[in-house]
Amino acid sequence: MPASVTVECAPSHSRIHWMSTPASAAVETPYRAFMCVVCGFIYNEAEGWPADGIAPGTRWEDVPETWTCPDCGVTKSDFEMVEVTR
């Protein structure tokens, strides 16, 4: 004889967000690389920049605005980064 199962529903004020992401977002976006237009330094999202506490896999959008270019010291907000095609 199967054991009985009790199912409790979430309160009505709770929201479940597991389906809020569009199916197209489930496809992994390839890592990109960005080049400092001042000195040519390359930031690669796949590699991050651990020397400054930026873990591998950190997207450019998640790099703090206060981060500075390791080669020339220009801040992220002070110069334009360009996507590098490989």
PyMOL Python script that loads the backbone (N, CA, C, O; Angstrom):
from pymol import cmd

cmd.read_pdbstr("""\
ATOM      1  N   MET A   1       0.840  -1.166   0.000  1.00  0.00           N
ATOM      2  CA  MET A   1       0.000   0.000   0.000  1.00  0.00           C
ATOM      3  C   MET A   1       0.891   1.238   0.000  1.00  0.00           C
ATOM      4  O   MET A   1       1.781   1.347   0.844  1.00  0.00           O
ATOM      5  N   PRO A   2       0.670   2.198  -0.948  1.00  0.00           N
ATOM      6  CA  PRO A   2       1.530   3.376  -1.021  1.00  0.00           C
ATOM      7  C   PRO A   2       1.337   4.289   0.181  1.00  0.00           C
ATOM      8  O   PRO A   2       0.242   4.393   0.734  1.00  0.00           O
ATOM      9  N   ALA A   3       2.418   4.944   0.572  1.00  0.00           N
ATOM     10  CA  ALA A   3       2.359   5.904   1.680  1.00  0.00           C
ATOM     11  C   ALA A   3       1.579   7.126   1.233  1.00  0.00           C
ATOM     12  O   ALA A   3       1.599   7.482   0.055  1.00  0.00           O
ATOM     13  N   SER A   4       0.901   7.763   2.156  1.00  0.00           N
ATOM     14  CA  SER A   4       0.144   8.964   1.794  1.00  0.00           C
ATOM     15  C   SER A   4       1.102  10.145   1.682  1.00  0.00           C
ATOM     16  O   SER A   4       2.138  10.191   2.345  1.00  0.00           O
ATOM     17  N   VAL A   5       0.737  11.086   0.837  1.00  0.00           N
ATOM     18  CA  VAL A   5       1.568  12.256   0.588  1.00  0.00           C
ATOM     19  C   VAL A   5       0.746  13.491   0.886  1.00  0.00           C
ATOM     20  O   VAL A   5      -0.392  13.607   0.432  1.00  0.00           O
ATOM     21  N   THR A   6       1.311  14.415   1.647  1.00  0.00           N
ATOM     22  CA  THR A   6       0.645  15.675   1.943  1.00  0.00           C
ATOM     23  C   THR A   6       1.334  16.762   1.155  1.00  0.00           C
ATOM     24  O   THR A   6       2.556  16.897   1.211  1.00  0.00           O
ATOM     25  N   VAL A   7       0.564  17.535   0.425  1.00  0.00           N
ATOM     26  CA  VAL A   7       1.109  18.634  -0.367  1.00  0.00           C
ATOM     27  C   VAL A   7       0.566  19.934   0.187  1.00  0.00           C
ATOM     28  O   VAL A   7      -0.644  20.107   0.326  1.00  0.00           O
ATOM     29  N   GLU A   8       1.480  20.853   0.506  1.00  0.00           N
ATOM     30  CA  GLU A   8       1.056  22.154   0.999  1.00  0.00           C
ATOM     31  C   GLU A   8       1.298  23.187  -0.075  1.00  0.00           C
ATOM     32  O   GLU A   8       2.343  23.189  -0.725  1.00  0.00           O
ATOM     33  N   CYS A   9       0.342  24.052  -0.260  1.00  0.00           N
ATOM     34  CA  CYS A   9       0.460  25.131  -1.241  1.00  0.00           C
ATOM     35  C   CYS A   9       1.133  26.323  -0.605  1.00  0.00           C
ATOM     36  O   CYS A   9       1.008  26.558   0.596  1.00  0.00           O
ATOM     37  N   ALA A  10       1.854  27.079  -1.427  1.00  0.00           N
ATOM     38  CA  ALA A  10       2.487  28.298  -0.946  1.00  0.00           C
ATOM     39  C   ALA A  10       1.413  29.331  -0.658  1.00  0.00           C
ATOM     40  O   ALA A  10       0.371  29.324  -1.314  1.00  0.00           O
ATOM     41  N   PRO A  11       1.635  30.225   0.309  1.00  0.00           N
ATOM     42  CA  PRO A  11       0.668  31.286   0.576  1.00  0.00           C
ATOM     43  C   PRO A  11       0.420  32.111  -0.685  1.00  0.00           C
ATOM     44  O   PRO A  11       1.288  32.207  -1.552  1.00  0.00           O
ATOM     45  N   SER A  12      -0.745  32.693  -0.780  1.00  0.00           N
ATOM     46  CA  SER A  12      -1.122  33.424  -1.993  1.00  0.00           C
ATOM     47  C   SER A  12      -0.238  34.634  -2.260  1.00  0.00           C
ATOM     48  O   SER A  12      -0.164  35.091  -3.401  1.00  0.00           O
ATOM     49  N   HIS A  13       0.431  35.163  -1.250  1.00  0.00           N
ATOM     50  CA  HIS A  13       1.293  36.330  -1.454  1.00  0.00           C
ATOM     51  C   HIS A  13       2.674  35.952  -1.998  1.00  0.00           C
ATOM     52  O   HIS A  13       3.452  36.822  -2.387  1.00  0.00           O
ATOM     53  N   SER A  14       2.969  34.660  -2.023  1.00  0.00           N
ATOM     54  CA  SER A  14       4.257  34.207  -2.552  1.00  0.00           C
ATOM     55  C   SER A  14       4.219  34.190  -4.073  1.00  0.00           C
ATOM     56  O   SER A  14       3.166  33.994  -4.679  1.00  0.00           O
ATOM     57  N   ARG A  15       5.362  34.395  -4.668  1.00  0.00           N
ATOM     58  CA  ARG A  15       5.480  34.328  -6.118  1.00  0.00           C
ATOM     59  C   ARG A  15       6.569  33.343  -6.476  1.00  0.00           C
ATOM     60  O   ARG A  15       7.622  33.305  -5.838  1.00  0.00           O
ATOM     61  N   ILE A  16       6.318  32.561  -7.482  1.00  0.00           N
ATOM     62  CA  ILE A  16       7.315  31.607  -7.956  1.00  0.00           C
ATOM     63  C   ILE A  16       7.928  32.189  -9.223  1.00  0.00           C
ATOM     64  O   ILE A  16       7.207  32.531 -10.161  1.00  0.00           O
ATOM     65  N   HIS A  17       9.255  32.303  -9.258  1.00  0.00           N
ATOM     66  CA  HIS A  17       9.952  32.969 -10.363  1.00  0.00           C
ATOM     67  C   HIS A  17      10.700  32.010 -11.272  1.00  0.00           C
ATOM     68  O   HIS A  17      11.394  32.453 -12.188  1.00  0.00           O
ATOM     69  N   TRP A  18      10.581  30.726 -11.048  1.00  0.00           N
ATOM     70  CA  TRP A  18      11.389  29.788 -11.825  1.00  0.00           C
ATOM     71  C   TRP A  18      11.053  29.778 -13.295  1.00  0.00           C
ATOM     72  O   TRP A  18      11.862  29.294 -14.087  1.00  0.00           O
ATOM     73  N   MET A  19       9.912  30.281 -13.704  1.00  0.00           N
ATOM     74  CA  MET A  19       9.542  30.312 -15.114  1.00  0.00           C
ATOM     75  C   MET A  19       9.621  31.717 -15.698  1.00  0.00           C
ATOM     76  O   MET A  19       9.176  31.940 -16.824  1.00  0.00           O
ATOM     77  N   SER A  20      10.178  32.667 -14.955  1.00  0.00           N
ATOM     78  CA  SER A  20      10.186  34.047 -15.414  1.00  0.00           C
ATOM     79  C   SER A  20      11.242  34.333 -16.473  1.00  0.00           C
ATOM     80  O   SER A  20      11.200  35.389 -17.105  1.00  0.00           O
ATOM     81  N   THR A  21      12.183  33.426 -16.683  1.00  0.00           N
ATOM     82  CA  THR A  21      13.232  33.631 -17.670  1.00  0.00           C
ATOM     83  C   THR A  21      12.783  33.085 -19.022  1.00  0.00           C
ATOM     84  O   THR A  21      12.344  31.938 -19.101  1.00  0.00           O
ATOM     85  N   PRO A  22      12.884  33.893 -20.100  1.00  0.00           N
ATOM     86  CA  PRO A  22      12.503  33.383 -21.414  1.00  0.00           C
ATOM     87  C   PRO A  22      13.361  32.191 -21.822  1.00  0.00           C
ATOM     88  O   PRO A  22      14.516  32.082 -21.410  1.00  0.00           O
ATOM     89  N   ALA A  23      12.803  31.313 -22.618  1.00  0.00           N
ATOM     90  CA  ALA A  23      13.522  30.112 -23.056  1.00  0.00           C
ATOM     91  C   ALA A  23      14.809  30.466 -23.779  1.00  0.00           C
ATOM     92  O   ALA A  23      15.798  29.741 -23.666  1.00  0.00           O
ATOM     93  N   SER A  24      14.816  31.575 -24.525  1.00  0.00           N
ATOM     94  CA  SER A  24      16.021  31.961 -25.261  1.00  0.00           C
ATOM     95  C   SER A  24      17.168  32.320 -24.330  1.00  0.00           C
ATOM     96  O   SER A  24      18.329  32.220 -24.727  1.00  0.00           O
ATOM     97  N   ALA A  25      16.872  32.739 -23.092  1.00  0.00           N
ATOM     98  CA  ALA A  25      17.932  33.086 -22.141  1.00  0.00           C
ATOM     99  C   ALA A  25      18.626  31.839 -21.611  1.00  0.00           C
ATOM    100  O   ALA A  25      19.721  31.929 -21.056  1.00  0.00           O
ATOM    101  N   ALA A  26      18.006  30.688 -21.775  1.00  0.00           N
ATOM    102  CA  ALA A  26      18.608  29.456 -21.299  1.00  0.00           C
ATOM    103  C   ALA A  26      19.843  29.077 -22.118  1.00  0.00           C
ATOM    104  O   ALA A  26      20.672  28.295 -21.654  1.00  0.00           O
ATOM    105  N   VAL A  27      19.973  29.616 -23.316  1.00  0.00           N
ATOM    106  CA  VAL A  27      21.142  29.354 -24.153  1.00  0.00           C
ATOM    107  C   VAL A  27      22.306  30.162 -23.599  1.00  0.00           C
ATOM    108  O   VAL A  27      22.185  31.370 -23.397  1.00  0.00           O
ATOM    109  N   GLU A  28      23.420  29.508 -23.357  1.00  0.00           N
ATOM    110  CA  GLU A  28      24.590  30.169 -22.784  1.00  0.00           C
ATOM    111  C   GLU A  28      25.174  31.182 -23.769  1.00  0.00           C
ATOM    112  O   GLU A  28      25.479  30.846 -24.913  1.00  0.00           O
ATOM    113  N   THR A  29      25.322  32.414 -23.314  1.00  0.00           N
ATOM    114  CA  THR A  29      25.936  33.458 -24.123  1.00  0.00           C
ATOM    115  C   THR A  29      27.444  33.253 -24.113  1.00  0.00           C
ATOM    116  O   THR A  29      28.030  33.107 -23.040  1.00  0.00           O
ATOM    117  N   PRO A  30      28.085  33.238 -25.274  1.00  0.00           N
ATOM    118  CA  PRO A  30      29.542  33.055 -25.303  1.00  0.00           C
ATOM    119  C   PRO A  30      30.253  34.184 -24.553  1.00  0.00           C
ATOM    120  O   PRO A  30      29.788  35.323 -24.525  1.00  0.00           O
ATOM    121  N   TYR A  31      31.373  33.844 -23.956  1.00  0.00           N
ATOM    122  CA  TYR A  31      32.178  34.868 -23.296  1.00  0.00           C
ATOM    123  C   TYR A  31      32.738  35.816 -24.342  1.00  0.00           C
ATOM    124  O   TYR A  31      33.026  35.419 -25.472  1.00  0.00           O
ATOM    125  N   ARG A  32      32.888  37.075 -23.948  1.00  0.00           N
ATOM    126  CA  ARG A  32      33.407  38.107 -24.849  1.00  0.00           C
ATOM    127  C   ARG A  32      34.709  38.657 -24.303  1.00  0.00           C
ATOM    128  O   ARG A  32      35.070  38.407 -23.153  1.00  0.00           O
ATOM    129  N   ALA A  33      35.398  39.398 -25.125  1.00  0.00           N
ATOM    130  CA  ALA A  33      36.620  40.084 -24.713  1.00  0.00           C
ATOM    131  C   ALA A  33      36.463  41.550 -25.080  1.00  0.00           C
ATOM    132  O   ALA A  33      35.879  41.876 -26.113  1.00  0.00           O
ATOM    133  N   PHE A  34      36.980  42.432 -24.239  1.00  0.00           N
ATOM    134  CA  PHE A  34      36.885  43.871 -24.456  1.00  0.00           C
ATOM    135  C   PHE A  34      38.270  44.476 -24.369  1.00  0.00           C
ATOM    136  O   PHE A  34      39.095  44.053 -23.558  1.00  0.00           O
ATOM    137  N   MET A  35      38.522  45.468 -25.210  1.00  0.00           N
ATOM    138  CA  MET A  35      39.839  46.083 -25.276  1.00  0.00           C
ATOM    139  C   MET A  35      39.777  47.526 -24.801  1.00  0.00           C
ATOM    140  O   MET A  35      38.875  48.271 -25.185  1.00  0.00           O
ATOM    141  N   CYS A  36      40.718  47.916 -23.981  1.00  0.00           N
ATOM    142  CA  CYS A  36      40.836  49.308 -23.555  1.00  0.00           C
ATOM    143  C   CYS A  36      41.306  50.123 -24.756  1.00  0.00           C
ATOM    144  O   CYS A  36      42.343  49.820 -25.346  1.00  0.00           O
ATOM    145  N   VAL A  37      40.545  51.158 -25.117  1.00  0.00           N
ATOM    146  CA  VAL A  37      40.925  51.961 -26.281  1.00  0.00           C
ATOM    147  C   VAL A  37      42.063  52.920 -25.973  1.00  0.00           C
ATOM    148  O   VAL A  37      42.603  53.550 -26.883  1.00  0.00           O
ATOM    149  N   VAL A  38      42.436  53.040 -24.702  1.00  0.00           N
ATOM    150  CA  VAL A  38      43.546  53.921 -24.330  1.00  0.00           C
ATOM    151  C   VAL A  38      44.884  53.208 -24.495  1.00  0.00           C
ATOM    152  O   VAL A  38      45.824  53.766 -25.060  1.00  0.00           O
ATOM    153  N   CYS A  39      44.968  51.948 -23.989  1.00  0.00           N
ATOM    154  CA  CYS A  39      46.273  51.268 -24.006  1.00  0.00           C
ATOM    155  C   CYS A  39      46.263  49.900 -24.687  1.00  0.00           C
ATOM    156  O   CYS A  39      47.327  49.328 -24.924  1.00  0.00           O
ATOM    157  N   GLY A  40      45.092  49.371 -25.004  1.00  0.00           N
ATOM    158  CA  GLY A  40      45.021  48.085 -25.674  1.00  0.00           C
ATOM    159  C   GLY A  40      44.889  46.885 -24.763  1.00  0.00           C
ATOM    160  O   GLY A  40      44.879  45.753 -25.246  1.00  0.00           O
ATOM    161  N   PHE A  41      44.788  47.092 -23.456  1.00  0.00           N
ATOM    162  CA  PHE A  41      44.604  45.988 -22.515  1.00  0.00           C
ATOM    163  C   PHE A  41      43.332  45.217 -22.884  1.00  0.00           C
ATOM    164  O   PHE A  41      42.315  45.824 -23.219  1.00  0.00           O
ATOM    165  N   ILE A  42      43.388  43.881 -22.824  1.00  0.00           N
ATOM    166  CA  ILE A  42      42.238  43.036 -23.143  1.00  0.00           C
ATOM    167  C   ILE A  42      41.655  42.466 -21.859  1.00  0.00           C
ATOM    168  O   ILE A  42      42.367  41.830 -21.081  1.00  0.00           O
ATOM    169  N   TYR A  43      40.365  42.689 -21.634  1.00  0.00           N
ATOM    170  CA  TYR A  43      39.638  42.024 -20.543  1.00  0.00           C
ATOM    171  C   TYR A  43      38.835  40.899 -21.171  1.00  0.00           C
ATOM    172  O   TYR A  43      37.992  41.137 -22.036  1.00  0.00           O
ATOM    173  N   ASN A  44      39.095  39.683 -20.737  1.00  0.00           N
ATOM    174  CA  ASN A  44      38.407  38.501 -21.252  1.00  0.00           C
ATOM    175  C   ASN A  44      37.470  37.994 -20.153  1.00  0.00           C
ATOM    176  O   ASN A  44      37.917  37.646 -19.060  1.00  0.00           O
ATOM    177  N   GLU A  45      36.148  37.953 -20.455  1.00  0.00           N
ATOM    178  CA  GLU A  45      35.169  37.528 -19.458  1.00  0.00           C
ATOM    179  C   GLU A  45      35.446  36.117 -18.942  1.00  0.00           C
ATOM    180  O   GLU A  45      35.261  35.848 -17.755  1.00  0.00           O
ATOM    181  N   ALA A  46      35.882  35.222 -19.813  1.00  0.00           N
ATOM    182  CA  ALA A  46      36.148  33.838 -19.409  1.00  0.00           C
ATOM    183  C   ALA A  46      37.270  33.769 -18.374  1.00  0.00           C
ATOM    184  O   ALA A  46      37.232  32.933 -17.471  1.00  0.00           O
ATOM    185  N   GLU A  47      38.260  34.637 -18.503  1.00  0.00           N
ATOM    186  CA  GLU A  47      39.418  34.630 -17.603  1.00  0.00           C
ATOM    187  C   GLU A  47      39.227  35.529 -16.395  1.00  0.00           C
ATOM    188  O   GLU A  47      39.848  35.302 -15.356  1.00  0.00           O
ATOM    189  N   GLY A  48      38.369  36.559 -16.512  1.00  0.00           N
ATOM    190  CA  GLY A  48      38.216  37.526 -15.429  1.00  0.00           C
ATOM    191  C   GLY A  48      39.520  38.264 -15.199  1.00  0.00           C
ATOM    192  O   GLY A  48      40.352  38.356 -16.101  1.00  0.00           O
ATOM    193  N   TRP A  49      39.702  38.788 -14.007  1.00  0.00           N
ATOM    194  CA  TRP A  49      40.972  39.412 -13.633  1.00  0.00           C
ATOM    195  C   TRP A  49      41.183  39.168 -12.143  1.00  0.00           C
ATOM    196  O   TRP A  49      40.998  40.069 -11.325  1.00  0.00           O
ATOM    197  N   PRO A  50      41.579  37.917 -11.791  1.00  0.00           N
ATOM    198  CA  PRO A  50      41.716  37.533 -10.383  1.00  0.00           C
ATOM    199  C   PRO A  50      42.636  38.440  -9.567  1.00  0.00           C
ATOM    200  O   PRO A  50      42.444  38.575  -8.359  1.00  0.00           O
ATOM    201  N   ALA A  51      43.616  39.054 -10.191  1.00  0.00           N
ATOM    202  CA  ALA A  51      44.521  39.941  -9.462  1.00  0.00           C
ATOM    203  C   ALA A  51      43.774  41.101  -8.806  1.00  0.00           C
ATOM    204  O   ALA A  51      44.232  41.657  -7.807  1.00  0.00           O
ATOM    205  N   ASP A  52      42.624  41.462  -9.373  1.00  0.00           N
ATOM    206  CA  ASP A  52      41.789  42.536  -8.814  1.00  0.00           C
ATOM    207  C   ASP A  52      40.507  41.986  -8.194  1.00  0.00           C
ATOM    208  O   ASP A  52      39.570  42.739  -7.930  1.00  0.00           O
ATOM    209  N   GLY A  53      40.467  40.674  -7.963  1.00  0.00           N
ATOM    210  CA  GLY A  53      39.301  40.073  -7.333  1.00  0.00           C
ATOM    211  C   GLY A  53      38.125  39.832  -8.261  1.00  0.00           C
ATOM    212  O   GLY A  53      37.005  39.622  -7.795  1.00  0.00           O
ATOM    213  N   ILE A  54      38.361  39.859  -9.579  1.00  0.00           N
ATOM    214  CA  ILE A  54      37.295  39.602 -10.555  1.00  0.00           C
ATOM    215  C   ILE A  54      37.446  38.162 -11.029  1.00  0.00           C
ATOM    216  O   ILE A  54      38.379  37.820 -11.755  1.00  0.00           O
ATOM    217  N   ALA A  55      36.509  37.331 -10.601  1.00  0.00           N
ATOM    218  CA  ALA A  55      36.586  35.893 -10.842  1.00  0.00           C
ATOM    219  C   ALA A  55      36.424  35.553 -12.319  1.00  0.00           C
ATOM    220  O   ALA A  55      35.757  36.278 -13.055  1.00  0.00           O
ATOM    221  N   PRO A  56      37.038  34.442 -12.756  1.00  0.00           N
ATOM    222  CA  PRO A  56      36.790  33.968 -14.125  1.00  0.00           C
ATOM    223  C   PRO A  56      35.290  33.788 -14.351  1.00  0.00           C
ATOM    224  O   PRO A  56      34.567  33.325 -13.469  1.00  0.00           O
ATOM    225  N   GLY A  57      34.842  34.157 -15.534  1.00  0.00           N
ATOM    226  CA  GLY A  57      33.429  34.056 -15.866  1.00  0.00           C
ATOM    227  C   GLY A  57      32.630  35.315 -15.557  1.00  0.00           C
ATOM    228  O   GLY A  57      31.420  35.350 -15.780  1.00  0.00           O
ATOM    229  N   THR A  58      33.295  36.355 -15.043  1.00  0.00           N
ATOM    230  CA  THR A  58      32.597  37.600 -14.720  1.00  0.00           C
ATOM    231  C   THR A  58      32.328  38.380 -15.994  1.00  0.00           C
ATOM    232  O   THR A  58      33.250  38.750 -16.720  1.00  0.00           O
ATOM    233  N   ARG A  59      31.050  38.624 -16.253  1.00  0.00           N
ATOM    234  CA  ARG A  59      30.635  39.383 -17.436  1.00  0.00           C
ATOM    235  C   ARG A  59      31.043  40.843 -17.268  1.00  0.00           C
ATOM    236  O   ARG A  59      31.131  41.354 -16.151  1.00  0.00           O
ATOM    237  N   TRP A  60      31.288  41.503 -18.393  1.00  0.00           N
ATOM    238  CA  TRP A  60      31.717  42.897 -18.389  1.00  0.00           C
ATOM    239  C   TRP A  60      30.736  43.766 -17.602  1.00  0.00           C
ATOM    240  O   TRP A  60      31.143  44.678 -16.882  1.00  0.00           O
ATOM    241  N   GLU A  61      29.439  43.476 -17.747  1.00  0.00           N
ATOM    242  CA  GLU A  61      28.419  44.255 -17.060  1.00  0.00           C
ATOM    243  C   GLU A  61      28.542  44.137 -15.548  1.00  0.00           C
ATOM    244  O   GLU A  61      28.087  45.020 -14.820  1.00  0.00           O
ATOM    245  N   ASP A  62      29.151  43.054 -15.065  1.00  0.00           N
ATOM    246  CA  ASP A  62      29.286  42.811 -13.636  1.00  0.00           C
ATOM    247  C   ASP A  62      30.614  43.290 -13.061  1.00  0.00           C
ATOM    248  O   ASP A  62      30.823  43.218 -11.850  1.00  0.00           O
ATOM    249  N   VAL A  63      31.503  43.771 -13.902  1.00  0.00           N
ATOM    250  CA  VAL A  63      32.755  44.355 -13.428  1.00  0.00           C
ATOM    251  C   VAL A  63      32.400  45.697 -12.780  1.00  0.00           C
ATOM    252  O   VAL A  63      31.699  46.504 -13.391  1.00  0.00           O
ATOM    253  N   PRO A  64      32.867  45.947 -11.565  1.00  0.00           N
ATOM    254  CA  PRO A  64      32.515  47.200 -10.884  1.00  0.00           C
ATOM    255  C   PRO A  64      32.923  48.440 -11.682  1.00  0.00           C
ATOM    256  O   PRO A  64      33.955  48.453 -12.353  1.00  0.00           O
ATOM    257  N   GLU A  65      32.102  49.465 -11.596  1.00  0.00           N
ATOM    258  CA  GLU A  65      32.396  50.729 -12.283  1.00  0.00           C
ATOM    259  C   GLU A  65      33.680  51.368 -11.748  1.00  0.00           C
ATOM    260  O   GLU A  65      34.290  52.193 -12.430  1.00  0.00           O
ATOM    261  N   THR A  66      34.088  50.999 -10.550  1.00  0.00           N
ATOM    262  CA  THR A  66      35.302  51.559  -9.938  1.00  0.00           C
ATOM    263  C   THR A  66      36.574  50.831 -10.365  1.00  0.00           C
ATOM    264  O   THR A  66      37.678  51.248 -10.013  1.00  0.00           O
ATOM    265  N   TRP A  67      36.420  49.740 -11.125  1.00  0.00           N
ATOM    266  CA  TRP A  67      37.588  48.978 -11.583  1.00  0.00           C
ATOM    267  C   TRP A  67      38.432  49.847 -12.506  1.00  0.00           C
ATOM    268  O   TRP A  67      37.901  50.638 -13.285  1.00  0.00           O
ATOM    269  N   THR A  68      39.737  49.696 -12.415  1.00  0.00           N
ATOM    270  CA  THR A  68      40.635  50.459 -13.287  1.00  0.00           C
ATOM    271  C   THR A  68      41.453  49.508 -14.154  1.00  0.00           C
ATOM    272  O   THR A  68      41.750  48.380 -13.762  1.00  0.00           O
ATOM    273  N   CYS A  69      41.805  49.985 -15.324  1.00  0.00           N
ATOM    274  CA  CYS A  69      42.622  49.209 -16.252  1.00  0.00           C
ATOM    275  C   CYS A  69      43.965  48.914 -15.579  1.00  0.00           C
ATOM    276  O   CYS A  69      44.634  49.838 -15.117  1.00  0.00           O
ATOM    277  N   PRO A  70      44.368  47.646 -15.517  1.00  0.00           N
ATOM    278  CA  PRO A  70      45.632  47.296 -14.867  1.00  0.00           C
ATOM    279  C   PRO A  70      46.864  47.888 -15.546  1.00  0.00           C
ATOM    280  O   PRO A  70      47.902  48.056 -14.905  1.00  0.00           O
ATOM    281  N   ASP A  71      46.760  48.206 -16.841  1.00  0.00           N
ATOM    282  CA  ASP A  71      47.930  48.729 -17.559  1.00  0.00           C
ATOM    283  C   ASP A  71      48.044  50.247 -17.518  1.00  0.00           C
ATOM    284  O   ASP A  71      49.138  50.785 -17.345  1.00  0.00           O
ATOM    285  N   CYS A  72      46.911  50.945 -17.679  1.00  0.00           N
ATOM    286  CA  CYS A  72      47.016  52.414 -17.761  1.00  0.00           C
ATOM    287  C   CYS A  72      46.272  53.156 -16.654  1.00  0.00           C
ATOM    288  O   CYS A  72      46.421  54.371 -16.524  1.00  0.00           O
ATOM    289  N   GLY A  73      45.470  52.447 -15.852  1.00  0.00           N
ATOM    290  CA  GLY A  73      44.804  53.062 -14.716  1.00  0.00           C
ATOM    291  C   GLY A  73      43.516  53.806 -15.026  1.00  0.00           C
ATOM    292  O   GLY A  73      42.910  54.381 -14.122  1.00  0.00           O
ATOM    293  N   VAL A  74      43.085  53.808 -16.273  1.00  0.00           N
ATOM    294  CA  VAL A  74      41.852  54.500 -16.643  1.00  0.00           C
ATOM    295  C   VAL A  74      40.678  53.704 -16.070  1.00  0.00           C
ATOM    296  O   VAL A  74      40.673  52.474 -16.116  1.00  0.00           O
ATOM    297  N   THR A  75      39.688  54.411 -15.533  1.00  0.00           N
ATOM    298  CA  THR A  75      38.540  53.709 -14.974  1.00  0.00           C
ATOM    299  C   THR A  75      37.603  53.228 -16.067  1.00  0.00           C
ATOM    300  O   THR A  75      37.616  53.736 -17.189  1.00  0.00           O
ATOM    301  N   LYS A  76      36.807  52.261 -15.726  1.00  0.00           N
ATOM    302  CA  LYS A  76      35.843  51.678 -16.670  1.00  0.00           C
ATOM    303  C   LYS A  76      34.916  52.758 -17.221  1.00  0.00           C
ATOM    304  O   LYS A  76      34.591  52.751 -18.409  1.00  0.00           O
ATOM    305  N   SER A  77      34.494  53.672 -16.377  1.00  0.00           N
ATOM    306  CA  SER A  77      33.564  54.718 -16.820  1.00  0.00           C
ATOM    307  C   SER A  77      34.251  55.832 -17.612  1.00  0.00           C
ATOM    308  O   SER A  77      33.577  56.626 -18.268  1.00  0.00           O
ATOM    309  N   ASP A  78      35.570  55.900 -17.558  1.00  0.00           N
ATOM    310  CA  ASP A  78      36.297  56.969 -18.245  1.00  0.00           C
ATOM    311  C   ASP A  78      36.701  56.640 -19.679  1.00  0.00           C
ATOM    312  O   ASP A  78      37.130  57.524 -20.420  1.00  0.00           O
ATOM    313  N   PHE A  79      36.568  55.387 -20.072  1.00  0.00           N
ATOM    314  CA  PHE A  79      36.930  55.067 -21.456  1.00  0.00           C
ATOM    315  C   PHE A  79      35.974  54.053 -22.039  1.00  0.00           C
ATOM    316  O   PHE A  79      35.297  53.314 -21.325  1.00  0.00           O
ATOM    317  N   GLU A  80      35.939  54.042 -23.331  1.00  0.00           N
ATOM    318  CA  GLU A  80      35.056  53.132 -24.047  1.00  0.00           C
ATOM    319  C   GLU A  80      35.754  51.812 -24.292  1.00  0.00           C
ATOM    320  O   GLU A  80      36.895  51.776 -24.754  1.00  0.00           O
ATOM    321  N   MET A  81      35.064  50.728 -23.981  1.00  0.00           N
ATOM    322  CA  MET A  81      35.598  49.400 -24.264  1.00  0.00           C
ATOM    323  C   MET A  81      34.967  48.919 -25.566  1.00  0.00           C
ATOM    324  O   MET A  81      33.788  49.168 -25.814  1.00  0.00           O
ATOM    325  N   VAL A  82      35.731  48.246 -26.379  1.00  0.00           N
ATOM    326  CA  VAL A  82      35.207  47.737 -27.638  1.00  0.00           C
ATOM    327  C   VAL A  82      35.275  46.220 -27.627  1.00  0.00           C
ATOM    328  O   VAL A  82      36.235  45.644 -27.117  1.00  0.00           O
ATOM    329  N   GLU A  83      34.260  45.569 -28.188  1.00  0.00           N
ATOM    330  CA  GLU A  83      34.262  44.117 -28.255  1.00  0.00           C
ATOM    331  C   GLU A  83      35.313  43.661 -29.241  1.00  0.00           C
ATOM    332  O   GLU A  83      35.420  44.208 -30.338  1.00  0.00           O
ATOM    333  N   VAL A  84      36.078  42.677 -28.862  1.00  0.00           N
ATOM    334  CA  VAL A  84      37.150  42.155 -29.695  1.00  0.00           C
ATOM    335  C   VAL A  84      36.660  40.866 -30.329  1.00  0.00           C
ATOM    336  O   VAL A  84      36.209  39.959 -29.630  1.00  0.00           O
ATOM    337  N   THR A  85      36.747  40.781 -31.654  1.00  0.00           N
ATOM    338  CA  THR A  85      36.377  39.545 -32.321  1.00  0.00           C
ATOM    339  C   THR A  85      37.612  38.673 -32.460  1.00  0.00           C
ATOM    340  O   THR A  85      38.716  39.163 -32.700  1.00  0.00           O
ATOM    341  N   ARG A  86      37.408  37.392 -32.306  1.00  0.00           N
ATOM    342  CA  ARG A  86      38.566  36.473 -32.357  1.00  0.00           C
ATOM    343  C   ARG A  86      38.447  35.578 -33.537  1.00  0.00           C
ATOM    344  O   ARG A  86      39.315  34.734 -33.761  1.00  0.00           O
TER     345      ARG A  86
END
""", "prot")
cmd.dss("prot")
cmd.show_as("cartoon", "prot")
cmd.util.cbc("prot")
cmd.orient("prot")
